[in-house]
Amino acid sequence: MGLQALFFYLFAFVAVASAFMVISARNPVHSVLFLILTFVNASGLFLLVGAEFLAMILLVVYVGAVAVLFLFVVMMLDIDFAELRSGALKYAPIGSLIGIVVAAELMIVIGGSALSPEAANAITMPIPALTERTNTAALGDVLYTNYVYFFQIAGLVLLVAMIGAIVLTLRHRENIKRQDISTQVARNPETAVKVVKVKPGQGI
């Protein structure tokens, strides 16, 4: 067994085990930590096949942003997870249907090479050899030339989603001192300074 095969089985075993612990752990904080471990091992698998761009994206985007943010939300919010789990059975039928659809799609993808062996040769754009350019540079060439408009549209959609999430979660609470720039700029020495004469031995 070569060193690459050894690392493949190591990353794959830890990824599958930690993914199982994500759905079986009773503590949601532990579930998020196992999710981070799953992402790290999946990045190792991407590195083994030479897809370093996907590996770094998985670490930066999912581990560095999504998983850590979810962990902070779980730790800071006082959520009654027992109450959330109590109503989970009513979603079992739709969850089972989605699981069957996903499993069918995976079987189609896995069996695609056996059903149509010529599908691997139907590549729309040439892929340069790894000795000429790395896959990150080749992906950047394709993404920022042929699909630059779709890339900009995707960024615009994400921006709208971010603004929508901020608007939905923004709450204006009363009895909270807020900064008013126009009021501060309009102040003059007569209203900004108050001179108080204090008698000796007395406080304000």
LUMLUM-82565 format. One line per field, with one value per residue: residue number from 1; residue in three letters; chain; x, y, z of N, C-alpha, C in turn. Coordinates in steps of 0.02 Angstrom, whole numbers, plus 50000, padded with zeros to 5 digits. Layout:
seq: (NUM / ...)
type: (ala / ...)
mol: (A / ...)
n.X: (X / ...)
n.Y: (Y / ...)
n.Z: (Z / ...)
ca.X: (X / ...)
ca.Y: (Y / ...)
ca.Z: (Z / ...)
c.X: (X / ...)
c.Y: (Y / ...)
c.Z: (Z / ...)
// end
This chain:
seq: (1 / 2 / 3 / 4 / 5 / 6 / 7 / 8 / 9 / 10 / 11 / 12 / 13 / 14 / 15 / 16 / 17 / 18 / 19 / 20 / 21 / 22 / 23 / 24 / 25 / 26 / 27 / 28 / 29 / 30 / 31 / 32 / 33 / 34 / 35 / 36 / 37 / 38 / 39 / 40 / 41 / 42 / 43 / 44 / 45 / 46 / 47 / 48 / 49 / 50 / 51 / 52 / 53 / 54 / 55 / 56 / 57 / 58 / 59 / 60 / 61 / 62 / 63 / 64 / 65 / 66 / 67 / 68 / 69 / 70 / 71 / 72 / 73 / 74 / 75 / 76 / 77 / 78 / 79 / 80 / 81 / 82 / 83 / 84 / 85 / 86 / 87 / 88 / 89 / 90 / 91 / 92 / 93 / 94 / 95 / 96 / 97 / 98 / 99 / 100 / 101 / 102 / 103 / 104 / 105 / 106 / 107 / 108 / 109 / 110 / 111 / 112 / 113 / 114 / 115 / 116 / 117 / 118 / 119 / 120 / 121 / 122 / 123 / 124 / 125 / 126 / 127 / 128 / 129 / 130 / 131 / 132 / 133 / 134 / 135 / 136 / 137 / 138 / 139 / 140 / 141 / 142 / 143 / 144 / 145 / 146 / 147 / 148 / 149 / 150 / 151 / 152 / 153 / 154 / 155 / 156 / 157 / 158 / 159 / 160 / 161 / 162 / 163 / 164 / 165 / 166 / 167 / 168 / 169 / 170 / 171 / 172 / 173 / 174 / 175 / 176 / 177 / 178 / 179 / 180 / 181 / 182 / 183 / 184 / 185 / 186 / 187 / 188 / 189 / 190 / 191 / 192 / 193 / 194 / 195 / 196 / 197 / 198 / 199 / 200 / 201 / 202 / 203 / 204)
type: (met / gly / leu / gln / ala / leu / phe / phe / tyr / leu / phe / ala / phe / val / ala / val / ala / ser / ala / phe / met / val / ile / ser / ala / arg / asn / pro / val / his / ser / val / leu / phe / leu / ile / leu / thr / phe / val / asn / ala / ser / gly / leu / phe / leu / leu / val / gly / ala / glu / phe / leu / ala / met / ile / leu / leu / val / val / tyr / val / gly / ala / val / ala / val / leu / phe / leu / phe / val / val / met / met / leu / asp / ile / asp / phe / ala / glu / leu / arg / ser / gly / ala / leu / lys / tyr / ala / pro / ile / gly / ser / leu / ile / gly / ile / val / val / ala / ala / glu / leu / met / ile / val / ile / gly / gly / ser / ala / leu / ser / pro / glu / ala / ala / asn / ala / ile / thr / met / pro / ile / pro / ala / leu / thr / glu / arg / thr / asn / thr / ala / ala / leu / gly / asp / val / leu / tyr / thr / asn / tyr / val / tyr / phe / phe / gln / ile / ala / gly / leu / val / leu / leu / val / ala / met / ile / gly / ala / ile / val / leu / thr / leu / arg / his / arg / glu / asn / ile / lys / arg / gln / asp / ile / ser / thr / gln / val / ala / arg / asn / pro / glu / thr / ala / val / lys / val / val / lys / val / lys / pro / gly / gln / gly / ile)
mol: (A / A / A / A / A / A / A / A / A / A / A / A / A / A / A / A / A / A / A / A / A / A / A / A / A / A / A / A / A / A / A / A / A / A / A / A / A / A / A / A / A / A / A / A / A / A / A / A / A / A / A / A / A / A / A / A / A / A / A / A / A / A / A / A / A / A / A / A / A / A / A / A / A / A / A / A / A / A / A / A / A / A / A / A / A / A / A / A / A / A / A / A / A / A / A / A / A / A / A / A / A / A / A / A / A / A / A / A / A / A / A / A / A / A / A / A / A / A / A / A / A / A / A / A / A / A / A / A / A / A / A / A / A / A / A / A / A / A / A / A / A / A / A / A / A / A / A / A / A / A / A / A / A / A / A / A / A / A / A / A / A / A / A / A / A / A / A / A / A / A / A / A / A / A / A / A / A / A / A / A / A / A / A / A / A / A / A / A / A / A / A / A / A / A / A / A / A / A / A / A / A / A / A / A)
n.X: (50042 / 50032 / 50093 / 50005 / 49883 / 49868 / 49848 / 49730 / 49635 / 49641 / 49596 / 49470 / 49406 / 49403 / 49328 / 49203 / 49168 / 49165 / 49064 / 48955 / 48950 / 48909 / 48770 / 48729 / 48771 / 48721 / 48740 / 48733 / 48844 / 48951 / 48916 / 48940 / 49078 / 49120 / 49075 / 49163 / 49280 / 49248 / 49247 / 49382 / 49447 / 49388 / 49446 / 49576 / 49560 / 49528 / 49650 / 49730 / 49688 / 49732 / 49658 / 49681 / 49624 / 49486 / 49504 / 49560 / 49457 / 49357 / 49409 / 49425 / 49299 / 49195 / 49243 / 49311 / 49215 / 49071 / 49048 / 49111 / 49042 / 48913 / 48939 / 48966 / 48841 / 48761 / 48818 / 48797 / 48659 / 48513 / 48444 / 48314 / 48345 / 48287 / 48152 / 48148 / 48182 / 48072 / 47969 / 48016 / 47977 / 47865 / 47913 / 47969 / 47915 / 47932 / 48068 / 48116 / 48076 / 48156 / 48281 / 48274 / 48270 / 48395 / 48479 / 48447 / 48494 / 48631 / 48659 / 48637 / 48739 / 48852 / 48836 / 48844 / 48960 / 48964 / 48846 / 48858 / 49000 / 49064 / 49041 / 49140 / 49228 / 49164 / 49201 / 49182 / 49274 / 49449 / 49567 / 49711 / 49872 / 49940 / 50071 / 50086 / 49997 / 49926 / 49777 / 49704 / 49741 / 49698 / 49561 / 49530 / 49556 / 49452 / 49340 / 49342 / 49339 / 49258 / 49143 / 49118 / 49012 / 48909 / 48970 / 48974 / 48837 / 48804 / 48874 / 48801 / 48675 / 48709 / 48742 / 48617 / 48550 / 48622 / 48594 / 48456 / 48450 / 48506 / 48410 / 48297 / 48332 / 48361 / 48321 / 48238 / 48262 / 48184 / 48220 / 48358 / 48511 / 48558 / 48671 / 48662 / 48708 / 48680 / 48621 / 48727 / 48820 / 48753 / 48759 / 48800 / 48912 / 48833 / 48733 / 48806 / 48894 / 48884 / 48890 / 48919 / 48907 / 48986 / 48971 / 49091 / 49139 / 49028 / 48947 / 48909)
n.Y: (49941 / 50107 / 50269 / 50372 / 50303 / 50260 / 50380 / 50417 / 50320 / 50349 / 50485 / 50468 / 50376 / 50447 / 50557 / 50499 / 50442 / 50556 / 50627 / 50544 / 50563 / 50694 / 50692 / 50610 / 50655 / 50720 / 50844 / 51003 / 51086 / 50997 / 50932 / 51030 / 51044 / 50916 / 50928 / 51024 / 50947 / 50852 / 50930 / 50967 / 50845 / 50812 / 50911 / 50865 / 50750 / 50810 / 50872 / 50761 / 50717 / 50818 / 50935 / 51072 / 51197 / 51179 / 51119 / 51222 / 51316 / 51247 / 51245 / 51382 / 51444 / 51359 / 51300 / 51409 / 51510 / 51476 / 51362 / 51402 / 51520 / 51467 / 51391 / 51491 / 51552 / 51449 / 51435 / 51561 / 51591 / 51556 / 51418 / 51303 / 51148 / 51026 / 51050 / 51080 / 50957 / 50882 / 50903 / 50845 / 50727 / 50748 / 50797 / 50690 / 50615 / 50703 / 50723 / 50593 / 50575 / 50672 / 50617 / 50497 / 50547 / 50612 / 50501 / 50429 / 50517 / 50514 / 50380 / 50384 / 50469 / 50397 / 50279 / 50329 / 50323 / 50190 / 50174 / 50265 / 50269 / 50361 / 50485 / 50543 / 50591 / 50697 / 50839 / 51009 / 51112 / 51128 / 51053 / 51107 / 51028 / 50975 / 51007 / 51121 / 51225 / 51258 / 51186 / 51283 / 51403 / 51374 / 51358 / 51487 / 51558 / 51510 / 51544 / 51684 / 51731 / 51661 / 51640 / 51758 / 51849 / 51770 / 51741 / 51868 / 51890 / 51789 / 51836 / 51954 / 51901 / 51837 / 51951 / 52016 / 51920 / 51926 / 52058 / 52046 / 51953 / 52030 / 52133 / 52061 / 52014 / 52127 / 52224 / 52357 / 52415 / 52487 / 52618 / 52625 / 52702 / 52785 / 52835 / 52993 / 53072 / 53194 / 53271 / 53282 / 53355 / 53475 / 53535 / 53669 / 53776 / 53828 / 53733 / 53618 / 53627 / 53634 / 53731 / 53709 / 53769 / 53723 / 53710 / 53728 / 53576 / 53506 / 53390 / 53365)
n.Z: (50000 / 49952 / 50004 / 49972 / 49956 / 50086 / 50157 / 50094 / 50137 / 50273 / 50282 / 50225 / 50311 / 50434 / 50394 / 50361 / 50485 / 50569 / 50504 / 50531 / 50668 / 50672 / 50650 / 50751 / 50875 / 51031 / 51086 / 51017 / 50997 / 50995 / 50879 / 50782 / 50795 / 50754 / 50624 / 50573 / 50579 / 50483 / 50366 / 50360 / 50338 / 50216 / 50139 / 50140 / 50060 / 49937 / 49912 / 49888 / 49763 / 49684 / 49678 / 49733 / 49742 / 49772 / 49895 / 49974 / 49965 / 50032 / 50161 / 50191 / 50165 / 50217 / 50339 / 50396 / 50398 / 50385 / 50470 / 50591 / 50618 / 50635 / 50749 / 50843 / 50846 / 50897 / 51023 / 51082 / 51075 / 51167 / 51145 / 51147 / 51121 / 51147 / 51134 / 50999 / 50943 / 50977 / 50887 / 50771 / 50710 / 50632 / 50516 / 50456 / 50341 / 50227 / 50238 / 50217 / 50084 / 50019 / 50049 / 49976 / 49845 / 49837 / 49856 / 49740 / 49642 / 49671 / 49640 / 49503 / 49463 / 49503 / 49430 / 49304 / 49225 / 49191 / 49118 / 49013 / 48942 / 48860 / 48913 / 48989 / 48896 / 48841 / 48856 / 48869 / 48868 / 48844 / 48955 / 49030 / 49047 / 49206 / 49217 / 49141 / 49188 / 49349 / 49423 / 49488 / 49426 / 49295 / 49317 / 49359 / 49240 / 49157 / 49232 / 49247 / 49119 / 49016 / 49093 / 49162 / 49175 / 49229 / 49349 / 49409 / 49421 / 49511 / 49623 / 49646 / 49679 / 49800 / 49874 / 49882 / 49957 / 50076 / 50118 / 50133 / 50239 / 50342 / 50351 / 50390 / 50516 / 50589 / 50725 / 50799 / 50951 / 51093 / 51214 / 51205 / 51189 / 51046 / 50918 / 50844 / 50709 / 50643 / 50745 / 50833 / 50758 / 50743 / 50866 / 50978 / 51073 / 51178 / 51202 / 51216 / 51322 / 51494 / 51631 / 51797 / 51957 / 52098 / 52270 / 52401 / 52479 / 52443 / 52331 / 52157)
ca.X: (50000 / 50072 / 50080 / 49945 / 49825 / 49861 / 49816 / 49661 / 49593 / 49639 / 49551 / 49402 / 49377 / 49389 / 49274 / 49139 / 49154 / 49145 / 48998 / 48905 / 48945 / 48872 / 48698 / 48713 / 48789 / 48664 / 48758 / 48742 / 48912 / 48992 / 48899 / 48975 / 49149 / 49128 / 49066 / 49226 / 49326 / 49229 / 49270 / 49455 / 49466 / 49368 / 49498 / 49632 / 49544 / 49536 / 49722 / 49758 / 49671 / 49760 / 49612 / 49699 / 49578 / 49427 / 49524 / 49567 / 49391 / 49321 / 49434 / 49415 / 49229 / 49152 / 49271 / 49328 / 49160 / 49004 / 49047 / 49129 / 48986 / 48860 / 48960 / 48956 / 48769 / 48736 / 48843 / 48772 / 48586 / 48483 / 48396 / 48291 / 48350 / 48241 / 48088 / 48154 / 48182 / 48008 / 47927 / 48053 / 47946 / 47815 / 47948 / 48000 / 47897 / 47966 / 48140 / 48128 / 48069 / 48216 / 48335 / 48269 / 48289 / 48467 / 48510 / 48439 / 48541 / 48699 / 48666 / 48642 / 48806 / 48901 / 48828 / 48846 / 49017 / 48949 / 48793 / 48883 / 49073 / 49089 / 49026 / 49202 / 49263 / 49124 / 49222 / 49169 / 49332 / 49511 / 49598 / 49783 / 49908 / 49961 / 50139 / 50082 / 49965 / 49889 / 49705 / 49678 / 49750 / 49654 / 49492 / 49523 / 49551 / 49385 / 49288 / 49343 / 49335 / 49198 / 49086 / 49126 / 48946 / 48874 / 49004 / 48951 / 48767 / 48804 / 48893 / 48744 / 48625 / 48732 / 48737 / 48547 / 48534 / 48652 / 48555 / 48392 / 48459 / 48516 / 48347 / 48250 / 48354 / 48372 / 48268 / 48247 / 48240 / 48172 / 48259 / 48429 / 48542 / 48588 / 48709 / 48630 / 48763 / 48656 / 48611 / 48793 / 48852 / 48715 / 48767 / 48841 / 48940 / 48782 / 48697 / 48851 / 48931 / 48844 / 48933 / 48887 / 48945 / 48983 / 48993 / 49143 / 49117 / 48969 / 48955 / 48864)
ca.Y: (50000 / 50167 / 50322 / 50408 / 50262 / 50259 / 50443 / 50417 / 50282 / 50385 / 50542 / 50444 / 50346 / 50499 / 50598 / 50463 / 50436 / 50621 / 50644 / 50507 / 50594 / 50757 / 50680 / 50569 / 50688 / 50752 / 50913 / 51036 / 51112 / 50940 / 50919 / 51079 / 51027 / 50858 / 50952 / 51054 / 50892 / 50823 / 50975 / 50964 / 50782 / 50817 / 50951 / 50820 / 50708 / 50852 / 50882 / 50699 / 50711 / 50874 / 50992 / 51114 / 51255 / 51157 / 51106 / 51285 / 51346 / 51211 / 51267 / 51454 / 51464 / 51320 / 51295 / 51474 / 51557 / 51449 / 51319 / 51441 / 51564 / 51425 / 51373 / 51549 / 51562 / 51397 / 51447 / 51623 / 51592 / 51509 / 51380 / 51241 / 51097 / 50972 / 51068 / 51074 / 50886 / 50851 / 50906 / 50824 / 50669 / 50768 / 50811 / 50629 / 50596 / 50745 / 50708 / 50528 / 50586 / 50706 / 50568 / 50450 / 50584 / 50622 / 50436 / 50412 / 50558 / 50487 / 50318 / 50402 / 50496 / 50343 / 50231 / 50362 / 50299 / 50123 / 50179 / 50300 / 50280 / 50418 / 50549 / 50573 / 50625 / 50753 / 50899 / 51067 / 51156 / 51089 / 51060 / 51104 / 50980 / 51004 / 51034 / 51187 / 51270 / 51225 / 51187 / 51346 / 51453 / 51356 / 51374 / 51560 / 51579 / 51495 / 51578 / 51757 / 51749 / 51634 / 51643 / 51815 / 51879 / 51726 / 51750 / 51931 / 51881 / 51749 / 51881 / 51998 / 51862 / 51829 / 52016 / 52027 / 51874 / 51953 / 52116 / 52021 / 51924 / 52085 / 52169 / 52019 / 52004 / 52191 / 52243 / 52422 / 52411 / 52550 / 52633 / 52614 / 52762 / 52777 / 52892 / 53033 / 53114 / 53262 / 53307 / 53297 / 53407 / 53537 / 53562 / 53729 / 53778 / 53841 / 53672 / 53563 / 53636 / 53656 / 53752 / 53698 / 53796 / 53677 / 53740 / 53689 / 53523 / 53473 / 53360 / 53388)
ca.Z: (50000 / 49947 / 50053 / 49951 / 49972 / 50159 / 50176 / 50069 / 50184 / 50337 / 50276 / 50211 / 50372 / 50483 / 50368 / 50368 / 50557 / 50597 / 50475 / 50569 / 50734 / 50665 / 50655 / 50809 / 50937 / 51064 / 51098 / 50952 / 50992 / 50973 / 50809 / 50740 / 50796 / 50709 / 50555 / 50554 / 50567 / 50419 / 50313 / 50357 / 50305 / 50146 / 50106 / 50128 / 50002 / 49878 / 49900 / 49861 / 49692 / 49649 / 49675 / 49791 / 49747 / 49809 / 49965 / 50010 / 49971 / 50084 / 50225 / 50202 / 50164 / 50261 / 50406 / 50423 / 50401 / 50398 / 50529 / 50651 / 50632 / 50663 / 50816 / 50886 / 50854 / 50942 / 51091 / 51110 / 51080 / 51214 / 51105 / 51179 / 51069 / 51162 / 51104 / 50927 / 50923 / 50991 / 50827 / 50712 / 50678 / 50583 / 50454 / 50432 / 50272 / 50176 / 50243 / 50183 / 50012 / 49996 / 50053 / 49919 / 49785 / 49839 / 49845 / 49669 / 49603 / 49681 / 49602 / 49433 / 49451 / 49510 / 49375 / 49239 / 49186 / 49164 / 49069 / 48954 / 48951 / 48821 / 48946 / 49014 / 48841 / 48818 / 48893 / 48826 / 48865 / 48856 / 49020 / 49021 / 49089 / 49270 / 49210 / 49111 / 49236 / 49402 / 49412 / 49513 / 49373 / 49239 / 49337 / 49357 / 49170 / 49131 / 49271 / 49238 / 49048 / 48984 / 49137 / 49207 / 49189 / 49276 / 49413 / 49437 / 49440 / 49573 / 49677 / 49659 / 49716 / 49869 / 49907 / 49898 / 50012 / 50137 / 50139 / 50157 / 50306 / 50390 / 50361 / 50427 / 50585 / 50622 / 50770 / 50831 / 51020 / 51126 / 51274 / 51191 / 51163 / 50980 / 50894 / 50793 / 50684 / 50629 / 50808 / 50861 / 50719 / 50752 / 50933 / 50987 / 51142 / 51229 / 51219 / 51228 / 51384 / 51551 / 51686 / 51862 / 52014 / 52154 / 52332 / 52434 / 52523 / 52416 / 52266 / 52104)
c.X: (50044 / 50052 / 50016 / 49882 / 49814 / 49827 / 49744 / 49615 / 49588 / 49590 / 49479 / 49369 / 49359 / 49332 / 49206 / 49120 / 49131 / 49078 / 48942 / 48896 / 48908 / 48798 / 48680 / 48731 / 48729 / 48677 / 48769 / 48812 / 48959 / 48978 / 48936 / 49049 / 49163 / 49118 / 49130 / 49278 / 49311 / 49254 / 49346 / 49478 / 49444 / 49418 / 49560 / 49621 / 49550 / 49609 / 49753 / 49744 / 49696 / 49714 / 49624 / 49653 / 49516 / 49444 / 49529 / 49500 / 49351 / 49344 / 49416 / 49341 / 49189 / 49179 / 49283 / 49271 / 49095 / 49003 / 49062 / 49073 / 48928 / 48876 / 48949 / 48882 / 48740 / 48757 / 48812 / 48697 / 48563 / 48426 / 48378 / 48290 / 48305 / 48172 / 48090 / 48151 / 48113 / 47962 / 47961 / 48018 / 47895 / 47847 / 47981 / 47979 / 47932 / 48041 / 48158 / 48123 / 48131 / 48276 / 48334 / 48290 / 48364 / 48504 / 48504 / 48486 / 48613 / 48709 / 48672 / 48712 / 48858 / 48897 / 48831 / 48903 / 49003 / 48895 / 48816 / 48958 / 49100 / 49075 / 49089 / 49239 / 49225 / 49139 / 49217 / 49230 / 49395 / 49540 / 49674 / 49815 / 49933 / 50032 / 50138 / 50054 / 49931 / 49815 / 49673 / 49683 / 49705 / 49581 / 49480 / 49517 / 49481 / 49332 / 49285 / 49346 / 49269 / 49135 / 49088 / 49058 / 48906 / 48905 / 48981 / 48878 / 48762 / 48824 / 48838 / 48689 / 48645 / 48728 / 48665 / 48526 / 48562 / 48614 / 48487 / 48396 / 48469 / 48450 / 48298 / 48268 / 48365 / 48311 / 48285 / 48218 / 48233 / 48217 / 48333 / 48457 / 48577 / 48622 / 48672 / 48681 / 48740 / 48646 / 48678 / 48827 / 48819 / 48724 / 48813 / 48867 / 48887 / 48744 / 48743 / 48886 / 48883 / 48890 / 48893 / 48933 / 48934 / 49009 / 49046 / 49114 / 49055 / 48984 / 48907 / 48794)
c.Y: (50062 / 50218 / 50361 / 50369 / 50260 / 50323 / 50447 / 50379 / 50316 / 50443 / 50520 / 50415 / 50399 / 50544 / 50564 / 50457 / 50502 / 50644 / 50606 / 50538 / 50661 / 50746 / 50640 / 50603 / 50725 / 50826 / 50948 / 51066 / 51057 / 50924 / 50967 / 51064 / 50966 / 50879 / 50985 / 51000 / 50858 / 50865 / 50971 / 50901 / 50781 / 50860 / 50909 / 50774 / 50748 / 50864 / 50820 / 50692 / 50771 / 50934 / 51037 / 51174 / 51237 / 51144 / 51171 / 51321 / 51313 / 51233 / 51339 / 51470 / 51425 / 51316 / 51364 / 51521 / 51524 / 51409 / 51357 / 51489 / 51526 / 51405 / 51431 / 51562 / 51512 / 51411 / 51510 / 51624 / 51539 / 51472 / 51316 / 51186 / 51038 / 50986 / 51064 / 51002 / 50854 / 50852 / 50882 / 50766 / 50689 / 50785 / 50748 / 50609 / 50637 / 50735 / 50643 / 50535 / 50621 / 50660 / 50519 / 50484 / 50593 / 50556 / 50415 / 50453 / 50534 / 50423 / 50332 / 50428 / 50441 / 50294 / 50263 / 50338 / 50230 / 50127 / 50213 / 50314 / 50340 / 50485 / 50582 / 50611 / 50686 / 50815 / 50958 / 51111 / 51115 / 51104 / 51055 / 51053 / 51015 / 51031 / 51104 / 51238 / 51229 / 51229 / 51250 / 51400 / 51438 / 51372 / 51449 / 51587 / 51568 / 51537 / 51652 / 51778 / 51726 / 51643 / 51702 / 51846 / 51836 / 51732 / 51814 / 51926 / 51840 / 51793 / 51929 / 51963 / 51852 / 51895 / 52031 / 51982 / 51899 / 52013 / 52095 / 51991 / 51978 / 52121 / 52127 / 52012 / 52070 / 52211 / 52310 / 52418 / 52481 / 52556 / 52617 / 52677 / 52747 / 52841 / 52927 / 53084 / 53186 / 53302 / 53326 / 53354 / 53475 / 53567 / 53624 / 53731 / 53791 / 53778 / 53614 / 53566 / 53663 / 53670 / 53747 / 53724 / 53752 / 53713 / 53697 / 53638 / 53487 / 53442 / 53390 / 53360)
c.Z: (50000 / 49999 / 50036 / 49967 / 50047 / 50183 / 50152 / 50118 / 50251 / 50334 / 50266 / 50273 / 50423 / 50459 / 50376 / 50442 / 50587 / 50567 / 50512 / 50639 / 50730 / 50676 / 50716 / 50875 / 50966 / 51078 / 51031 / 50944 / 50969 / 50900 / 50762 / 50738 / 50752 / 50636 / 50530 / 50538 / 50500 / 50361 / 50305 / 50322 / 50232 / 50107 / 50093 / 50069 / 49937 / 49861 / 49869 / 49786 / 49652 / 49642 / 49735 / 49798 / 49787 / 49883 / 50004 / 50017 / 50026 / 50153 / 50240 / 50210 / 50217 / 50332 / 50436 / 50431 / 50424 / 50463 / 50593 / 50668 / 50662 / 50735 / 50864 / 50898 / 50903 / 51014 / 51122 / 51119 / 51129 / 51179 / 51142 / 51125 / 51083 / 51132 / 51029 / 50904 / 50933 / 50929 / 50765 / 50675 / 50625 / 50515 / 50425 / 50361 / 50219 / 50179 / 50209 / 50108 / 49983 / 49997 / 49995 / 49854 / 49781 / 49826 / 49771 / 49626 / 49611 / 49642 / 49527 / 49417 / 49454 / 49451 / 49307 / 49195 / 49156 / 49110 / 49005 / 48963 / 48912 / 48855 / 48972 / 48960 / 48816 / 48860 / 48847 / 48818 / 48879 / 48924 / 49011 / 49068 / 49152 / 49266 / 49180 / 49159 / 49290 / 49389 / 49438 / 49460 / 49313 / 49255 / 49337 / 49287 / 49142 / 49166 / 49255 / 49165 / 49018 / 49027 / 49184 / 49223 / 49237 / 49346 / 49447 / 49459 / 49505 / 49633 / 49695 / 49697 / 49788 / 49907 / 49927 / 49956 / 50078 / 50164 / 50166 / 50227 / 50359 / 50404 / 50402 / 50501 / 50623 / 50662 / 50803 / 50902 / 51050 / 51188 / 51266 / 51161 / 51097 / 50959 / 50837 / 50768 / 50673 / 50692 / 50839 / 50824 / 50731 / 50822 / 50933 / 51059 / 51196 / 51250 / 51236 / 51295 / 51437 / 51610 / 51751 / 51916 / 52074 / 52216 / 52364 / 52483 / 52499 / 52347 / 52216 / 52115)
// end
